[in-house]
Amino acid sequence: MSTDTLSKSARLVGLDLARACSEQADLKQAENITILDLRGISQLADFFVICCGTSLPHLKAIRDEIIKGLTDIHGERPNNRDGLAESQWMVLDYIDVVVHIFHQDKRSLYALEELWSDAPRLDWKTGDEIKGTQLEAAEAEIESAS
């Protein structure tokens, strides 16, 4: 089916869109991909997808893969985009999903996971909430990367 013929009902939303963004980031070896569930916590977005890269070209590749993959496969284009690779933080706004692409050094500086610590973290592959020892391991992995 052509993306031009996708109906509104066939469009990705919410967690499905967040997982699709995560999947595209993973294709370019984005590191420490995390989904924060902001439903009921914020009116800014329903989900944040947070990931990081290791260099400026890597950040650009992640951003470009998310945009291209979501456009080509799902017919979804970001409503807005902000930041340059040189700033080491880029944002793609899909309305109910906001994707944050950080250089690994900046991710710990801005600490979105800490700022939104009351938001459940979700496994991007399954959509399940990460709890207990899984959450501790995920936090340790992010900390060791910075």
MDAnalysis code that builds the backbone (N, CA, C; Angstrom):
import MDAnalysis as mda
import numpy as np

u = mda.Universe.empty(438, n_residues=146, atom_resindex=np.repeat(np.arange(146), 3), trajectory=True)
u.add_TopologyAttr("name", ["N", "CA", "C"] * 146)
u.add_TopologyAttr("resid", np.arange(1, 147))
u.add_TopologyAttr("resname", ["MET", "SER", "THR", "ASP", "THR", "LEU", "SER", "LYS", "SER", "ALA", "ARG", "LEU", "VAL", "GLY", "LEU", "ASP", "LEU", "ALA", "ARG", "ALA", "CYS", "SER", "GLU", "GLN", "ALA", "ASP", "LEU", "LYS", "GLN", "ALA", "GLU", "ASN", "ILE", "THR", "ILE", "LEU", "ASP", "LEU", "ARG", "GLY", "ILE", "SER", "GLN", "LEU", "ALA", "ASP", "PHE", "PHE", "VAL", "ILE", "CYS", "CYS", "GLY", "THR", "SER", "LEU", "PRO", "HIS", "LEU", "LYS", "ALA", "ILE", "ARG", "ASP", "GLU", "ILE", "ILE", "LYS", "GLY", "LEU", "THR", "ASP", "ILE", "HIS", "GLY", "GLU", "ARG", "PRO", "ASN", "ASN", "ARG", "ASP", "GLY", "LEU", "ALA", "GLU", "SER", "GLN", "TRP", "MET", "VAL", "LEU", "ASP", "TYR", "ILE", "ASP", "VAL", "VAL", "VAL", "HIS", "ILE", "PHE", "HIS", "GLN", "ASP", "LYS", "ARG", "SER", "LEU", "TYR", "ALA", "LEU", "GLU", "GLU", "LEU", "TRP", "SER", "ASP", "ALA", "PRO", "ARG", "LEU", "ASP", "TRP", "LYS", "THR", "GLY", "ASP", "GLU", "ILE", "LYS", "GLY", "THR", "GLN", "LEU", "GLU", "ALA", "ALA", "GLU", "ALA", "GLU", "ILE", "GLU", "SER", "ALA", "SER"])
u.atoms.positions = np.array([
    [0.848, -1.178, 0.000],
    [0.000, 0.000, 0.000],
    [0.888, 1.234, 0.000],
    [0.611, 2.165, -0.854],
    [1.359, 3.411, -0.940],
    [1.082, 4.261, 0.283],
    [2.098, 4.992, 0.750],
    [1.889, 5.881, 1.897],
    [0.942, 7.016, 1.528],
    [0.803, 7.319, 0.235],
    [-0.105, 8.368, -0.184],
    [-1.557, 7.984, 0.059],
    [-1.855, 6.697, 0.124],
    [-3.230, 6.252, 0.267],
    [-3.579, 5.869, 1.703],
    [-2.656, 6.090, 2.625],
    [-2.959, 5.758, 4.019],
    [-4.066, 6.669, 4.539],
    [-5.043, 6.092, 5.188],
    [-6.098, 6.897, 5.789],
    [-5.656, 7.322, 7.183],
    [-6.361, 8.293, 7.734],
    [-6.047, 8.750, 9.088],
    [-6.085, 7.595, 10.078],
    [-7.023, 6.671, 9.913],
    [-7.148, 5.558, 10.847],
    [-5.960, 4.601, 10.762],
    [-5.244, 4.601, 9.626],
    [-4.096, 3.722, 9.462],
    [-2.816, 4.358, 9.993],
    [-2.865, 5.609, 10.372],
    [-1.687, 6.311, 10.861],
    [-1.285, 5.782, 12.237],
    [0.014, 5.840, 12.483],
    [0.525, 5.442, 13.790],
    [0.295, 6.558, 14.797],
    [-0.056, 6.188, 16.007],
    [-0.214, 7.153, 17.091],
    [0.325, 6.543, 18.378],
    [0.550, 7.385, 19.353],
    [0.898, 6.937, 20.693],
    [2.076, 5.995, 20.754],
    [1.903, 4.929, 21.517],
    [2.981, 3.978, 21.752],
    [3.454, 3.327, 20.459],
    [2.549, 3.047, 19.534],
    [2.956, 2.454, 18.250],
    [3.906, 3.387, 17.504],
    [3.620, 4.667, 17.525],
    [4.484, 5.651, 16.876],
    [5.823, 5.753, 17.605],
    [5.801, 5.766, 18.939],
    [7.043, 5.825, 19.725],
    [7.918, 4.608, 19.445],
    [7.313, 3.439, 19.368],
    [8.080, 2.224, 19.082],
    [8.623, 2.236, 17.655],
    [7.863, 2.769, 16.700],
    [8.340, 2.863, 15.318],
    [9.530, 3.823, 15.232],
    [9.478, 4.933, 15.946],
    [10.616, 5.870, 15.992],
    [11.832, 5.170, 16.587],
    [11.623, 4.424, 17.646],
    [12.711, 3.698, 18.304],
    [13.325, 2.662, 17.377],
    [12.478, 1.964, 16.653],
    [12.953, 0.936, 15.716],
    [13.829, 1.556, 14.634],
    [13.414, 2.696, 14.111],
    [14.210, 3.367, 13.082],
    [15.541, 3.850, 13.658],
    [15.529, 4.362, 14.883],
    [16.775, 4.789, 15.531],
    [17.706, 3.600, 15.722],
    [17.144, 2.467, 16.080],
    [17.948, 1.258, 16.288],
    [18.623, 0.806, 14.989],
    [17.984, 1.036, 13.854],
    [18.579, 0.659, 12.569],
    [19.904, 1.384, 12.329],
    [20.079, 2.536, 12.957],
    [21.340, 3.289, 12.841],
    [22.172, 3.174, 14.121],
    [21.933, 2.116, 14.887],
    [22.693, 1.810, 16.097],
    [22.645, 2.927, 17.144],
    [21.486, 3.592, 17.267],
    [21.311, 4.543, 18.360],
    [21.493, 3.772, 19.666],
    [22.041, 4.431, 20.658],
    [22.327, 3.783, 21.935],
    [21.303, 4.175, 22.993],
    [21.110, 3.272, 23.940],
    [20.270, 3.524, 25.121],
    [18.907, 4.116, 24.759],
    [18.205, 3.448, 23.890],
    [16.881, 3.912, 23.469],
    [15.896, 3.684, 24.615],
    [15.196, 4.748, 24.964],
    [14.242, 4.700, 26.067],
    [12.958, 5.400, 25.645],
    [11.828, 4.857, 26.068],
    [10.542, 5.528, 25.876],
    [10.020, 5.907, 27.258],
    [9.670, 7.186, 27.431],
    [9.025, 7.646, 28.657],
    [7.547, 7.829, 28.364],
    [6.696, 7.275, 29.222],
    [5.245, 7.378, 29.074],
    [4.772, 8.590, 29.881],
    [4.440, 9.655, 29.186],
    [4.051, 10.914, 29.833],
    [2.538, 11.095, 29.917],
    [1.782, 10.075, 29.503],
    [0.321, 10.198, 29.555],
    [-0.118, 10.443, 30.994],
    [-0.946, 11.453, 31.170],
    [-1.439, 11.789, 32.497],
    [-0.453, 12.609, 33.324],
    [0.743, 12.840, 32.801],
    [1.768, 13.596, 33.529],
    [2.002, 14.949, 32.873],
    [1.947, 14.976, 31.548],
    [2.280, 16.183, 30.800],
    [1.318, 16.377, 29.646],
    [1.086, 17.637, 29.316],
    [0.296, 17.944, 28.125],
    [1.206, 18.217, 26.932],
    [2.503, 18.187, 27.155],
    [3.482, 18.426, 26.106],
    [3.447, 17.331, 25.039],
    [3.404, 16.089, 25.485],
    [3.374, 14.928, 24.580],
    [2.935, 13.721, 25.400],
    [2.548, 12.663, 24.709],
    [2.203, 11.419, 25.400],
    [3.439, 10.569, 25.663],
    [4.433, 10.663, 24.762],
    [5.638, 9.853, 24.896],
    [6.861, 10.654, 24.486],
    [7.968, 10.419, 25.176],
    [9.287, 10.855, 24.739],
    [10.045, 9.613, 24.319],
    [10.715, 9.688, 23.205],
    [11.703, 8.681, 22.828],
    [13.047, 9.373, 22.998],
    [13.927, 8.776, 23.783],
    [15.237, 9.356, 24.049],
    [16.289, 8.348, 23.598],
    [17.242, 8.833, 22.819],
    [18.335, 7.967, 22.381],
    [19.583, 8.813, 22.211],
    [20.704, 8.148, 22.012],
    [21.932, 8.921, 21.826],
    [22.826, 8.286, 20.776],
    [23.720, 9.139, 20.286],
    [24.719, 8.733, 19.311],
    [26.093, 9.127, 19.803],
    [27.107, 8.682, 19.084],
    [28.477, 8.837, 19.560],
    [29.270, 9.922, 18.830],
    [28.698, 10.476, 17.757],
    [29.408, 11.501, 16.989],
    [28.380, 12.356, 16.262],
    [28.813, 13.473, 15.712],
    [27.891, 14.328, 14.962],
    [27.326, 13.619, 13.727],
    [28.154, 12.916, 12.944],
    [27.568, 12.169, 11.818],
    [26.574, 11.086, 12.284],
    [26.844, 10.472, 13.412],
    [25.943, 9.452, 13.945],
    [24.598, 10.080, 14.319],
    [24.622, 11.247, 14.959],
    [23.384, 11.936, 15.318],
    [22.559, 12.249, 14.070],
    [23.225, 12.766, 13.038],
    [22.535, 13.083, 11.784],
    [21.943, 11.823, 11.153],
    [22.693, 10.742, 11.183],
    [22.216, 9.480, 10.589],
    [20.985, 8.964, 11.325],
    [20.988, 9.049, 12.652],
    [19.828, 8.616, 13.444],
    [18.614, 9.466, 13.082],
    [18.794, 10.795, 13.102],
    [17.689, 11.708, 12.764],
    [17.143, 11.402, 11.372],
    [18.041, 11.300, 10.402],
    [17.618, 11.081, 9.024],
    [16.905, 9.744, 8.849],
    [17.376, 8.711, 9.554],
    [16.742, 7.386, 9.455],
    [15.335, 7.400, 10.042],
    [15.153, 8.089, 11.169],
    [13.816, 8.181, 11.766],
    [12.869, 8.890, 10.806],
    [13.306, 10.037, 10.283],
    [12.444, 10.798, 9.375],
    [12.135, 9.982, 8.118],
    [13.157, 9.423, 7.489],
    [12.965, 8.663, 6.248],
    [12.122, 7.412, 6.479],
    [12.446, 6.661, 7.522],
    [11.717, 5.433, 7.796],
    [10.254, 5.667, 8.100],
    [9.975, 6.647, 8.950],
    [8.575, 6.910, 9.287],
    [7.805, 7.482, 8.103],
    [8.476, 8.284, 7.280],
    [7.815, 8.837, 6.097],
    [7.558, 7.750, 5.063],
    [8.588, 6.968, 4.756],
    [8.469, 5.949, 3.707],
    [7.566, 4.790, 4.110],
    [7.703, 4.320, 5.336],
    [6.977, 3.118, 5.762],
    [5.570, 3.432, 6.265],
    [5.435, 4.527, 7.030],
    [4.171, 4.808, 7.713],
    [3.479, 6.087, 7.255],
    [4.131, 6.854, 6.382],
    [3.522, 8.105, 5.941],
    [3.500, 9.176, 7.015],
    [4.357, 9.044, 8.005],
    [4.405, 10.011, 9.121],
    [5.590, 10.940, 8.947],
    [5.315, 12.224, 8.982],
    [6.374, 13.223, 8.929],
    [6.364, 14.011, 10.240],
    [7.535, 14.442, 10.695],
    [7.522, 15.237, 11.930],
    [6.796, 16.560, 11.706],
    [6.041, 16.985, 12.701],
    [5.357, 18.267, 12.648],
    [6.375, 19.402, 12.733],
    [7.445, 19.145, 13.465],
    [8.496, 20.132, 13.644],
    [9.795, 19.411, 13.950],
    [10.909, 20.067, 13.661],
    [12.218, 19.546, 14.022],
    [13.045, 20.712, 14.527],
    [13.903, 20.422, 15.473],
    [14.697, 21.489, 16.064],
    [16.075, 20.959, 16.411],
    [17.042, 21.848, 16.438],
    [18.397, 21.495, 16.821],
    [19.212, 20.980, 15.655],
    [20.491, 21.184, 15.753],
    [21.451, 20.695, 14.773],
    [22.359, 19.686, 15.454],
    [22.980, 18.846, 14.676],
    [23.905, 17.877, 15.255],
    [24.991, 18.596, 16.058],
    [25.396, 19.771, 15.581],
    [26.442, 20.528, 16.263],
    [26.040, 20.931, 17.684],
    [24.747, 21.059, 17.945],
    [24.276, 21.382, 19.303],
    [24.251, 20.141, 20.192],
    [24.413, 18.974, 19.583],
    [24.428, 17.675, 20.250],
    [23.078, 17.306, 20.889],
    [22.012, 17.963, 20.437],
    [20.655, 17.629, 20.873],
    [19.704, 18.017, 19.751],
    [19.040, 17.040, 19.179],
    [18.062, 17.286, 18.123],
    [16.716, 16.731, 18.562],
    [15.655, 17.399, 18.122],
    [14.303, 17.017, 18.508],
    [13.447, 16.867, 17.256],
    [12.676, 15.792, 17.220],
    [11.667, 15.573, 16.193],
    [10.314, 15.528, 16.891],
    [9.398, 16.380, 16.481],
    [8.098, 16.487, 17.126],
    [7.022, 15.866, 16.238],
    [6.497, 14.730, 16.691],
    [5.401, 14.049, 15.993],
    [4.081, 14.266, 16.738],
    [3.931, 15.372, 17.422],
    [2.781, 15.796, 18.213],
    [2.655, 14.976, 19.500],
    [2.158, 13.736, 19.427],
    [2.014, 12.968, 20.668],
    [3.286, 12.213, 21.034],
    [4.286, 12.242, 20.149],
    [5.597, 11.643, 20.425],
    [6.665, 12.675, 20.085],
    [7.566, 12.916, 21.035],
    [8.702, 13.798, 20.795],
    [9.967, 12.959, 20.926],
    [10.788, 12.978, 19.880],
    [12.019, 12.199, 19.850],
    [13.187, 13.130, 20.179],
    [13.976, 12.743, 21.192],
    [15.173, 13.485, 21.591],
    [16.387, 12.652, 21.201],
    [17.247, 13.226, 20.365],
    [18.463, 12.549, 19.925],
    [19.641, 13.334, 20.483],
    [20.336, 12.748, 21.430],
    [21.441, 13.407, 22.119],
    [22.782, 12.807, 21.722],
    [23.820, 13.614, 21.781],
    [25.170, 13.060, 21.836],
    [25.289, 12.467, 23.232],
    [25.987, 11.360, 23.373],
    [26.037, 10.667, 24.664],
    [26.518, 11.579, 25.793],
    [27.390, 12.556, 25.502],
    [27.876, 13.470, 26.539],
    [26.787, 14.422, 27.027],
    [25.873, 14.825, 26.155],
    [24.819, 15.784, 26.521],
    [23.626, 15.127, 27.200],
    [23.429, 13.848, 26.952],
    [22.257, 13.182, 27.525],
    [22.271, 13.250, 29.039],
    [23.413, 12.983, 29.646],
    [23.477, 13.026, 31.108],
    [23.406, 14.457, 31.623],
    [23.882, 15.414, 30.839],
    [23.815, 16.818, 31.244],
    [22.364, 17.290, 31.362],
    [21.551, 16.980, 30.358],
    [20.156, 17.416, 30.374],
    [19.252, 16.489, 31.178],
    [19.634, 15.251, 31.352],
    [19.001, 14.290, 32.261],
    [17.467, 14.282, 32.195],
    [16.931, 14.086, 30.999],
    [15.474, 14.066, 30.863],
    [14.833, 12.944, 31.671],
    [15.522, 11.797, 31.767],
    [14.963, 10.696, 32.556],
    [14.814, 11.093, 34.026],
    [15.743, 11.888, 34.541],
    [15.634, 12.359, 35.924],
    [14.561, 13.438, 36.048],
    [14.527, 14.358, 35.081],
    [13.531, 15.428, 35.100],
    [12.116, 14.856, 35.072],
    [11.925, 13.796, 34.313],
    [10.624, 13.133, 34.187],
    [10.647, 11.788, 34.924],
    [11.227, 11.760, 36.098],
    [11.404, 10.505, 36.835],
    [10.081, 9.855, 37.251],
    [9.005, 10.613, 37.280],
    [7.706, 10.021, 37.627],
    [7.045, 9.356, 36.418],
    [7.640, 9.489, 35.245],
    [7.094, 8.847, 34.039],
    [7.602, 7.417, 33.940],
    [6.706, 6.462, 33.731],
    [7.162, 5.085, 33.536],
    [8.068, 4.972, 32.311],
    [9.102, 4.143, 32.427],
    [9.970, 3.843, 31.285],
    [9.465, 2.581, 30.628],
    [9.450, 2.608, 29.312],
    [8.942, 1.463, 28.566],
    [10.047, 0.855, 27.721],
    [10.016, -0.458, 27.603],
    [10.924, -1.176, 26.709],
    [10.465, -0.885, 25.290],
    [11.341, -0.337, 24.461],
    [10.921, 0.062, 23.117],
    [10.585, -1.131, 22.231],
    [11.121, -2.294, 22.543],
    [10.845, -3.472, 21.709],
    [9.486, -4.086, 22.015],
    [9.074, -4.051, 23.281],
    [7.828, -4.704, 23.678],
    [6.723, -3.738, 24.076],
    [7.092, -2.525, 24.489],
    [6.115, -1.580, 25.009],
    [5.799, -1.803, 26.473],
    [6.425, -2.820, 27.092],
    [6.176, -3.121, 28.500],
    [6.948, -2.166, 29.401],
    [6.380, -1.905, 30.577],
    [7.057, -1.042, 31.542],
    [8.295, -1.748, 32.093],
    [9.369, -0.980, 32.227],
    [10.607, -1.497, 32.809],
    [10.565, -1.187, 34.295],
    [10.740, -2.225, 35.114],
    [10.648, -2.052, 36.567],
    [11.807, -2.745, 37.254],
    [11.967, -2.442, 38.526],
    [12.897, -3.163, 39.401],
    [14.306, -3.243, 38.867],
    [14.838, -4.457, 38.823],
    [16.232, -4.656, 38.431],
    [16.462, -4.300, 36.964],
    [15.458, -4.466, 36.120],
    [15.586, -4.058, 34.719],
    [15.809, -2.552, 34.627],
    [15.060, -1.793, 35.442],
    [15.192, -0.338, 35.441],
    [16.564, 0.065, 35.962],
    [17.011, -0.579, 37.020],
    [18.341, -0.282, 37.566],
    [19.424, -0.556, 36.533],
    [19.303, -1.651, 35.806],
    [20.288, -1.991, 34.778],
    [20.266, -0.968, 33.648],
    [19.074, -0.530, 33.237],
    [18.956, 0.473, 32.174],
    [19.574, 1.796, 32.614],
    [19.327, 2.195, 33.856],
    [19.910, 3.435, 34.374],
    [21.425, 3.339, 34.452],
    [21.939, 2.201, 34.862],
    [23.393, 2.010, 34.953],
    [24.032, 2.063, 33.575],
    [23.360, 1.494, 32.569],
    [23.889, 1.507, 31.208],
    [23.988, 2.937, 30.670],
    [22.951, 3.736, 30.938],
    [22.959, 5.129, 30.492],
    [24.070, 5.892, 31.215],
    [24.197, 5.676, 32.504],
    [25.227, 6.363, 33.296],
    [26.625, 5.984, 32.836],
    [26.854, 4.710, 32.532],
    [28.190, 4.283, 32.122],
    [28.558, 4.791, 30.731],
    [27.559, 5.087, 29.909],
    [27.831, 5.603, 28.563],
    [28.254, 7.065, 28.579],
    [27.952, 7.765, 29.673],
    [28.305, 9.196, 29.704],
    [29.605, 9.466, 30.400],
])
